[in-house]
Amino acid sequence: MKILGIGNAIVDVLCRVSDEFLENHSLTKSTMKLIDESEFKKLISSLKIEETISGGSVANSIVGLSQLENKVGFIGKVSDDDLGQKYEDGLRKENVEYLYKKKTEQIPTGSCLILITPDSERTMCTFLGTAGKISDNDVDEMNIKNSDMIFLEGYLWDEGEPKKAFYKAIENSKMTAMSLSDLFCVERHKSHFLELVKNKLDIIFANEQEITSLIEAKTFDEVIQFSKEIKKNVVITRGEKGAIAIHKNEIIECDAKKNLKIKDLTGAGDLFAAGYLHGFINKLSMKESLTKGTELSSRIIQKIGARI
């Protein structure tokens, strides 16, 4: 297997909302907020659902890689309930090998309410459900060892059982890539993420805000210097400024595509990572990999949802 993704198995529920809706519910635009089941039900009760898909950040990337005809798999915890079955069916339909044996859990399968405002920004309210209860027992060592690379998400990180799952995966992998996922995520787990970035990971995906916060940089030059010093493959998206990849002393940049008809930014970073990893595992150059990532993220933001 080329890449095995390990992440939160979340059923994405897409809805269009006004800026006023976010204000009325004290939600910060373009961020992810963790909510409980009752809050999830309360929010969704007044909304019209546009689409539901088998989501989660890494799962979106893994589906993108599958659509580019790479052999990929995914581990994510669901319950043996209706949403859990839909989740598994959704990944299998995309030719992703789902490597988790679901069973009935006390907590239901996780859901993420993706609220799309008129400016195409997405604000996420996530009820992790059983996804956040993943443990080292859910990660099969042989599946890790039989993969060329694993891909993890910062969203998955938490103290206790998820941390054990994280480290079991990293310790048994040939190569590890990870997305920092979200600014709030970075700020919650800064010291742990910094240790992972410096000592455990081979490829790091982040946007400019996330990496700047992680190292508490004042300028982007500091980010470049830090990335050179750790001698990892650091890949940073910068919105309209494009994307940059830094590996040792090599710095490669790629411009953002212009004049796009943006409909929804959901999955932009996930599909960027899919494009870049596709290039990497198929031995394309850093420039070609960045270009592929930019191409996929440009395509996804011109449609609703996180599927090409």
Order of alpha helices (4+ residues) and beta strands (2+ residues): beta-beta-alpha-beta-alpha-beta-alpha-beta-alpha-beta-beta-beta-alpha-beta-alpha-beta-alpha-alpha-beta-alpha-alpha-beta-beta-beta-alpha-alpha
